[in-house]
Amino acid sequence: MNKTLGKKGEERAHAYLIEQGYTILASNYMCPLGEIDIIAQEENALCFIEIKTRGGISFGFPAEAIDARKKKKLIKTAHFFCNATRQTCSNYRFDVVELLFDKKKEYFTEITIIKDAFDVE
């Protein structure tokens, strides 16, 4: 995937999450342990959100690209965020926003939020 498509996906996901009632707390949060695309609040849940954009599903759905190594990195980064910002992380989850982009028509054909996309071990 090229960086331009990824950037378009992040911008569209950001707007979509706001449309869905999320309050964005941070975008592209970086720390020594990794990066989280978006950190948001939805009702009483703190959401750590990974955005995955693809131009098609020939290699699987976008969320399938999040392997065990990436999940561990996201979990460690989320804990770092909670400690660094003194956030109460008693009610948190990891969501994934999947975006499919039609290159010929130049628009997103599908946007899906997968809430609580994976378990924290």
Secondary structure, 3 states (H helix, E strand, C coil): CCHHHHHHHHHHHHHHHHHCCCEEEEEEEEECCEEEEEEEEECCEEEEEEEEEECCCCCCCHHHHCCHHHHHHHHHHHHHHHHHHCCCCCCEEEEEEEEEEECCCCEEEEEEEECCCCCCC
